[in-house]
Amino acid sequence: MELSQLLNEIRANYERLLTRNQIETVLSTRLQLEDLTKKMDKDEEALKAARAELKEARRQWHHLQVEIESLHAVERGLENSLQESEQHYQMQLQDLEAVIEGLEKELAEVRRGIEKQLREHEMLLNTKMRLEQEIATYRRLLEKEEIRYLTPSRDKCYIPQEVSFSTEVIHKREKEKVETVTKQAILNGNVVKESTEAHGTIQTERVDEVIKEWEGSFFKDNPRLRKKSVSLRFDLHLAATDEGCLQTKQDNLPDIEVRLIMRRSCSIPSIKPSTGAN
């Protein structure tokens, strides 16, 4: 009895101990399980965040890849455009070099032409000076001749009582651009004084021909009139209608202005009265 009672007591104590240990183990296990659950929840949230970050990183990487490819395409396009521009401007540069070379040749030719025209202009100026000297000499000789013929008969001139002047007769020669003016002094129906002035622009090589023609037209009305009794003055001006002699053609001389003045007066005994004014 005592032994079985003792065993029952031992068994009861053991069961109590076992139950206590189980309770403690269960409680400890539950606490650990709760901690693990919380930790798993945290890890799962961290995993989700990591996955989201990875997804965003992949999306950005893909976007950057597309942008890089686009930039590579732009780079290739710019390189091609640069090559085309270099070729285009190289061709333009070659064309401009050719134009510059041609202009330099033209400039050299123009300079040579200017130098030649300067030499011709200098020759023309020298010719003008010689002509002016000769003209001055002719003028002095003609004035002396006129004075010599007018002096003996100076007292024979009439004192005009009624003097009238005819209207100026002006006619132009379109071909040579010549203008002629004729004036007459009439006393008692007789021409006592007549002067003719012609001036115009003519070709240089026709100066002598035109002067002879003008002289002939002056003396044709009275063939007995002596040329020595006529006061003949003319001025040659080598300043052409175009002042720039440098711009004249190489083989052409500039036109010159010629002025011819011829007079005859009553002091010459051989004057034949005219029937009317020209």
C-alpha positions as CSV (number, residue, x, y, z in Angstrom):
1,M,0.0,0.0,0.0
2,E,2.6,2.4,0.9
3,L,4.7,1.5,-2.1
4,S,1.9,2.0,-4.5
5,Q,0.9,5.2,-2.9
6,L,4.4,6.3,-3.2
7,L,4.5,5.4,-6.8
8,N,1.3,7.3,-7.4
9,E,2.6,10.3,-5.7
10,I,5.8,10.1,-7.8
11,R,3.7,9.7,-11.0
12,A,1.6,12.6,-10.0
13,N,4.7,14.8,-9.4
14,Y,6.2,13.7,-12.7
15,E,3.0,14.5,-14.5
16,R,2.9,17.9,-12.9
17,L,6.5,18.5,-13.9
18,L,5.9,17.3,-17.4
19,T,2.9,19.4,-17.8
20,R,4.7,22.5,-16.5
21,N,7.6,21.8,-18.9
22,Q,5.3,21.3,-21.8
23,I,3.5,24.5,-21.0
24,E,6.8,26.4,-20.8
25,T,7.9,24.7,-24.0
26,V,4.7,25.6,-25.7
27,L,4.8,29.1,-24.5
28,S,8.5,29.5,-25.5
29,T,7.7,27.9,-28.9
30,R,4.8,30.2,-29.4
31,L,6.9,33.2,-28.5
32,Q,9.7,32.1,-30.9
33,L,7.1,31.4,-33.6
34,E,5.6,34.8,-33.2
35,D,9.1,36.4,-33.4
36,L,9.8,34.3,-36.5
37,T,6.5,35.3,-38.0
38,K,7.2,39.0,-37.4
39,K,10.7,38.5,-38.8
40,M,9.3,36.7,-41.9
41,D,6.8,39.5,-42.4
42,K,9.6,42.0,-42.3
43,D,11.8,40.0,-44.6
44,E,8.9,39.5,-47.0
45,E,8.3,43.3,-47.1
46,A,12.0,43.8,-47.6
47,L,11.9,41.2,-50.4
48,K,8.9,43.0,-52.0
49,A,10.7,46.3,-51.8
50,A,13.9,44.7,-53.3
51,R,11.8,43.2,-56.1
52,A,10.2,46.6,-56.8
53,E,13.6,48.3,-56.8
54,L,14.9,45.6,-59.1
55,K,12.0,46.1,-61.4
56,E,12.4,49.9,-61.4
57,A,16.2,49.4,-62.0
58,R,15.4,47.1,-65.0
59,R,12.9,49.6,-66.4
60,Q,15.5,52.4,-66.1
61,W,18.1,50.2,-67.6
62,H,15.9,49.4,-70.6
63,H,15.1,53.2,-71.0
64,L,18.8,54.0,-70.8
65,Q,19.5,51.4,-73.4
66,V,16.9,52.9,-75.8
67,E,18.3,56.4,-75.2
68,I,21.8,55.2,-75.8
69,E,20.8,53.6,-79.1
70,S,19.0,56.8,-80.1
71,L,22.1,58.8,-79.3
72,H,24.2,56.5,-81.3
73,A,21.8,56.9,-84.3
74,V,22.0,60.7,-83.9
75,E,25.8,60.5,-83.7
76,R,25.9,58.5,-86.9
77,G,23.6,61.0,-88.6
78,L,25.7,63.9,-87.5
79,E,28.9,62.2,-88.7
80,N,27.3,61.6,-92.1
81,S,26.0,65.2,-92.2
82,L,29.5,66.5,-91.3
83,Q,31.1,64.5,-94.1
84,E,28.6,65.8,-96.6
85,S,29.1,69.4,-95.4
86,E,32.9,69.0,-95.7
87,Q,32.5,67.6,-99.2
88,H,30.1,70.4,-100.2
89,Y,32.2,73.2,-98.8
90,Q,35.3,71.7,-100.2
91,M,33.7,71.9,-103.7
92,Q,32.6,75.5,-103.0
93,L,36.1,76.3,-101.9
94,Q,37.5,74.9,-105.1
95,D,35.0,76.9,-107.1
96,L,35.9,80.1,-105.2
97,E,39.6,79.4,-105.7
98,A,38.9,79.1,-109.5
99,V,36.9,82.4,-109.4
100,I,39.6,84.2,-107.5
101,E,42.2,82.9,-109.9
102,G,40.1,84.2,-112.8
103,L,39.6,87.6,-111.1
104,E,43.3,87.9,-110.5
105,K,44.0,87.3,-114.1
106,E,41.4,89.8,-115.1
107,L,42.8,92.3,-112.6
108,A,46.3,91.8,-114.1
109,E,44.9,92.4,-117.6
110,V,43.0,95.5,-116.4
111,R,46.2,96.8,-114.8
112,R,48.1,96.2,-118.0
113,G,45.4,97.9,-120.0
114,I,45.4,100.9,-117.6
115,E,49.2,101.1,-117.9
116,K,48.9,101.0,-121.7
117,Q,46.1,103.6,-121.7
118,L,48.2,105.8,-119.3
119,R,51.0,105.7,-121.8
120,E,48.6,106.5,-124.6
121,H,47.1,109.3,-122.6
122,E,50.6,110.7,-122.0
123,M,51.3,110.5,-125.7
124,L,48.0,112.3,-126.4
125,L,48.9,115.0,-123.8
126,N,52.2,115.5,-125.5
127,T,50.5,115.7,-128.9
128,K,48.0,118.2,-127.4
129,M,50.9,120.4,-126.1
130,R,52.6,120.3,-129.5
131,L,49.3,121.1,-131.3
132,E,48.7,124.0,-128.9
133,Q,52.1,125.3,-129.6
134,E,51.6,125.1,-133.3
135,I,48.1,126.7,-133.0
136,A,49.6,129.5,-131.0
137,T,52.2,130.0,-133.7
138,Y,49.6,129.9,-136.5
139,R,47.4,132.4,-134.6
140,R,50.3,134.8,-134.2
141,L,51.2,134.6,-137.8
142,L,47.5,135.0,-138.9
143,E,47.1,138.0,-136.6
144,K,50.3,139.6,-137.9
145,E,49.1,139.0,-141.5
146,E,45.7,140.5,-140.7
147,I,47.3,143.5,-139.1
148,R,49.6,143.9,-142.1
149,Y,46.7,143.9,-144.5
150,L,44.3,146.0,-142.4
151,T,46.8,148.8,-141.5
152,P,47.1,150.5,-145.0
153,S,43.3,150.7,-145.5
154,R,42.2,151.6,-142.0
155,D,41.2,155.1,-143.1
156,K,38.9,153.8,-145.9
157,C,36.4,152.3,-143.6
158,Y,32.9,153.9,-143.7
159,I,31.3,155.3,-140.6
160,P,28.1,153.3,-140.5
161,Q,24.9,155.3,-140.4
162,E,22.5,152.4,-140.3
163,V,23.8,149.0,-139.3
164,S,21.6,145.9,-139.0
165,F,22.5,142.4,-138.1
166,S,20.9,139.4,-139.7
167,T,19.4,136.7,-137.6
168,E,21.9,134.0,-136.6
169,V,21.8,130.9,-138.8
170,I,22.4,127.8,-136.9
171,H,22.5,124.4,-138.5
172,K,23.7,121.2,-137.0
173,R,25.4,118.3,-138.6
174,E,24.1,115.3,-136.8
175,K,26.7,113.0,-137.9
176,E,29.7,115.0,-136.6
177,K,27.7,117.0,-134.0
178,V,28.9,120.4,-135.6
179,E,27.1,123.7,-135.0
180,T,27.8,126.7,-137.2
181,V,26.8,130.3,-136.4
182,T,27.1,133.1,-139.1
183,K,26.8,136.8,-138.4
184,Q,26.7,139.7,-140.9
185,A,26.9,143.4,-140.5
186,I,25.0,145.2,-143.4
187,L,25.5,148.8,-144.3
188,N,23.3,150.4,-146.9
189,G,22.4,147.0,-148.3
190,N,26.1,145.8,-148.5
191,V,27.8,143.3,-146.3
192,V,30.6,145.2,-144.6
193,K,31.5,142.7,-142.0
194,E,30.9,139.0,-141.7
195,S,32.0,136.4,-139.2
196,T,31.4,132.7,-139.1
197,E,32.0,130.5,-136.1
198,A,31.8,126.7,-136.2
199,H,32.4,124.4,-133.4
200,G,31.7,120.7,-132.7
201,T,33.0,117.4,-131.7
202,I,34.6,115.4,-134.5
203,Q,37.0,112.5,-134.9
204,T,40.7,113.2,-134.4
205,E,41.7,111.8,-137.8
206,R,39.3,114.1,-139.6
207,V,40.5,117.4,-138.1
208,D,42.3,118.6,-141.2
209,E,39.5,117.5,-143.5
210,V,36.8,119.3,-141.5
211,I,38.9,122.5,-141.2
212,K,39.4,122.5,-145.0
213,E,35.7,121.9,-145.5
214,W,34.8,124.8,-143.3
215,E,37.3,127.1,-145.1
216,G,35.8,126.1,-148.4
217,S,32.3,126.8,-147.3
218,F,33.4,130.2,-146.1
219,F,35.1,131.2,-149.3
220,K,32.7,129.7,-151.8
221,D,30.3,132.7,-151.7
222,N,33.2,135.0,-152.8
223,P,35.9,133.1,-154.7
224,R,37.9,136.3,-155.3
225,L,38.3,136.9,-151.5
226,R,41.9,136.3,-150.5
227,K,42.5,133.9,-147.7
228,K,45.3,136.0,-146.4
229,S,42.9,138.7,-145.5
230,V,40.8,136.5,-143.3
231,S,41.4,136.3,-139.5
232,L,41.5,132.6,-138.9
233,R,41.5,131.3,-135.4
234,F,40.8,127.8,-134.2
235,D,41.2,126.0,-130.9
236,L,41.8,122.3,-130.6
237,H,40.8,120.8,-127.3
238,L,41.9,117.3,-126.7
239,A,39.5,116.9,-123.8
240,A,37.1,114.6,-125.6
241,T,33.4,114.3,-124.9
242,D,34.3,111.4,-122.6
243,E,36.8,113.1,-120.2
244,G,38.3,109.7,-119.2
245,C,40.7,109.1,-122.0
246,L,41.9,106.1,-120.1
247,Q,38.6,104.4,-121.0
248,T,39.0,104.8,-124.7
249,K,39.5,101.8,-126.9
250,Q,43.0,100.7,-127.6
251,D,42.9,101.3,-131.4
252,N,40.6,104.4,-131.3
253,L,41.6,108.0,-130.5
254,P,39.1,110.2,-128.6
255,D,36.9,112.7,-130.4
256,I,38.1,116.3,-130.0
257,E,36.3,119.6,-129.8
258,V,37.2,122.0,-132.7
259,R,36.3,125.6,-132.9
260,L,36.9,127.6,-136.1
261,I,36.3,131.4,-136.2
262,M,36.7,133.2,-139.6
263,R,36.1,137.0,-140.1
264,R,36.2,139.3,-143.1
265,S,35.6,143.1,-142.9
266,C,35.1,146.1,-145.1
267,S,38.8,147.0,-144.9
268,I,39.7,144.5,-147.6
269,P,39.3,146.1,-151.0
270,S,38.5,142.9,-152.8
271,I,35.3,142.2,-150.9
272,K,32.4,141.8,-153.2
273,P,29.0,142.9,-151.7
274,S,26.7,140.0,-151.0
275,T,23.1,140.0,-152.2
276,G,21.8,138.7,-148.9
277,A,22.6,137.2,-145.5
278,N,23.4,133.6,-145.2
